[in-house]
Amino acid sequence: MCVAGVNPSLDTHSLFDSSYREPKISAIDEFSVRVRALNVLAPRPDQFDASQGQLVLLGVIAAVESYLRTLFRRLIYFDPGCQDAVQKRDVTYGAAIHLEPELLPEALLERISFISKENIEKAIKELLGIPGGLPPDVVTVTEDYVRICQLRHCAVHRFGKLGASNAISLGLSLHGALMEKPLRLDYSALQSAIAICSGFVKSLNNFLFNAILSRVPDGTWSGNYQDDRPKFIAYYSLFADKKSATKSPPPKSVYSLFLKQRASFRANKPF
């Protein structure tokens, strides 16, 4: 038996920053900034604390989720093809009357989970209107990311211990005997997990940029960068990576490459 103390009151509405405004940077740049800040909190190898490392991992997975939700929301608000994909979907009344139009697509994501490859593919198909599965290179990094999500599940729900469902997802042949054993996350493993999450975000970002841009009607583009610049920059800015070590090429270079790819596709398209 234990003696219960007096529960303090907590005004939860006062804990949220009402002055916050969405930053004017891309979703992938938001991700890079957050991961860099989280990695500063990671204990150094000579003084690594596994519990603190798990908390950093939780933050990184949350940064991936935030990247996906931010990019999906912005695409649905901006891109006609994405709008067509979701126009018959319902949103809650509370969201409809309280969210600004630019943020309203967030309500479509409330029941969406991004913790499995199937869920990610389904969300891309149903919310962004991109048919077919992921290309092989994106499948590989997605499967690696999903494995990191299983570690996150252990840390959140079981204080690091391996549960049966997690062991099944990770593979019983290697993990069956480790059920109810605690996660031992060292510095090297944490950095590898962060790299896997970053690789997933970058690969998916590239795939979605190409998929979204390639379906913009041909009549949209004149072939002259100065004329097309406003429309192209609107798409480019949704995906541009300006904060990581491997930054996106300048928009004019990407535009030129896009035109070459489009011309090659049309030349090889069967009649």
N, C-alpha and C positions, 0 to 999 in steps of 0.2 A: 504493500500500500504506500501511497505517497500523498502528501498534503498539497492540494491545489492552491496556488497563490491567487492573488487578485489580478484578474485580467485587465490590462490597460485598454483604453479606447484608442482607436486609430481612425482618423478621418482620411479615408483612402483618396477622396477627390483632391485633397491638398498635396498629394504626393506626385501628381503629374504636372508637367511644365506646360501651362496653358499658353505661354508665349512662344512655344516652339513652332517653327515654320520649316517646311520641307527644304532641304538644301538644293541648290541649283547645280547639282552634279549628277552624273549617271549612277545607275544602281550598282554597277561594278566598282565605281570609284568609292561609293559609300562602303561597300564591302572591304575594299583595300584599306581604307582609313580605319575601319573598326578592327580588322584583323591585326594591323600594325599596333594599334593601341592595346589590344588584348595580349599580344606576344610580349610586350614590355612587362606584363605581369607574370610571365612564365618564369619560375625559379631557374637560376643558372644550373648547369650540370653538377657543379660541386656542392650545391645546397638545394637540390631538387626535392620538392615536397609533392608526393603523389596526389594528395587531396587537392592541393592548389592547382596542380596540372590538370586534374579532371575538370575543375571549374573553368580553366582557360578553354579546354576543349568544348565545354557546354556553350561558352560564349561564341566560339568560332562556328559551331553548328547553327546557333541562333543567327549569326551574321549571314550564313548561307540562306537560311529561311527568309530573312529580311530582304536579301538580294532578290530572291525569286518573287516574293510578294510585291516588292516595289516595281520590278521590271514588268511583271504581269499587269499590275494596276495601270502603269503608265501606258503600256501598249494598248490595253483595252480602251483607255480614255482617248488615245490619239489615232490608232490605226483602224481604218474602215473594215478591213478583213477580220480583225479581232472583234470589233463591234458586232459584225454579222454573226459571229460564232456564239455570242452570249446574249443576243437580244431577247431571247425567250426565257432566259434564266431569271429566277426570283431573287429579290433581296428583301431583307427584313424591313418592316415599317420604320423601326427606330433608326436604322441606317439611312433610309430614304429621306427622313425629315431632318436629320442632324448632320449628315456628311455633305461637304461641298461636292459639286459635280466631279471635280478632278479626283476626289478621294472615294467617291461612291463605288467604283469597281472593287475596292477593298472588301466590301460586303460580300462579293462573289467568292472570295477566297477564305471565308471564315471556316468552312467545313472541309477545306482542302488540306491534305497532308502531303508533304514532299519527302517521305521517309522510305519510299521504295521506288524502284525503276518503273514499275507498272503505274504507280500514282503520278510520277513525273510525266511519263508519256501520255497518260490520260488527260492530265491538266493541259499539256501543250496542245493536244488534239481538240479538247472540248472548249477551252477558254481562249486559245489563240487561233484556232481553226487551221492548224498545220497538220495535214493528214500524214499517215505512214508512221513508221517507227523512227527511232534515233539512228543516225549513221553509226557504223561499227566503232569508230574512235570515241564517239561520245558515249556509246553503250559501255565501253570499258571503264572510262573515268566515272561514269554514273554508278556502276556496280561497286567500284572502289569506295566512292563516297557513301553509298548505302551501308557498307560494312562499318564505316566510321560511325554512322548513325546508330548501329547496334551497340557500340561502345557507349555512346551518349545515353542510350536507353538504360543501360546498366547503371551508369553514374547517377541518372536522375531518379530512377524508380527503385533501385536496389542498393544504393550507396556503393556502387562499384561491383557488386557481385553478379556473376553470370547466370541469367535465368534460362529456363528451358527453351522458350521461344527464341531468345537471342542465340543460344547454342545451335538450334536447328537452322536459323538463318545463316550463321557463320560456318556451319558444316559440322555435323555430329562426329564425323570420323576423327577430327582433330580437337573438337571442343566438348564432346560428350562427357569425358571424365573430369571436365573443369567446372561443371555446374556447381553453383553456390561458392565458387572460389572468387576471391576479390581481384579486381583489375589492378595490375601493377604497371602503371604508365610512367615510363622514365622520360627524360628530356628528349632523347633521340626519337622515341616513338611519338611523342607529342608533336615534334617538328615535322615528322613524316605525315602525321594526320592532318596538320595544317596545310602542308603542301598538297595533299590529296584533295582537300576541300577547295583550295585555290585553283588547282588544275581543273576540277569539275566546273567551277564557276566560269573560268575563262573559256573552256571548250564549249559549254552550253551557250555562253554569250555569243561566241562566233557563229555557232549553228543557227541560233535564233535570228541574229542579224541578217545572215544570208537568206534564211527562209522567208523572213518578213519582207525584206527588200526585193527579193526575186518575184514576189507576186504583185508588187505595185504595177498597175496597168502601164503598158508600153507608152501610151500617149502622154503619160506624166512627164517623161523625160525628153528634152529637146536634143541632147547630145552636146550642149554647150554648158560648161560648168557655171559660168556667171548667171545664166538664166535659171539653171536648175538648183543653184546653191541653196536658196531658202528651204526648199522642200527636202533636199538631200541632207542638209545640216540638221533638220528636225528629226530625221531618222538616225543619223550618225550620232547625235548627241545623246540619244537614249542608250547607246551601247559603248560609247567611246571610253577607252581605258587611258586615263591621264595621270593616275596616281601610283601605279605599280612600276616595277623596274622594266617591264616590257610594255611600253606604251603603244597605243594605237598609232598607225601612220596618220599623217595629216589628212583632212577630209578630201582635199583635191586628189591626192594619190589614191585613196580608197574609191573615189568616184570614177577615176580613170580605169581602175581595175574592174570595177563593177560593170562598166560599159563594155570592156573587152570580154568579160565572162558572158554577158548577155548576148553579145554578137556571136560568140562561139557557140552558145547554146542554140540560138536561132538558126545558125548555119548548119548545125548537125541534126536539127529537129526533122523527123520524117514527115513527109507530106501525106 
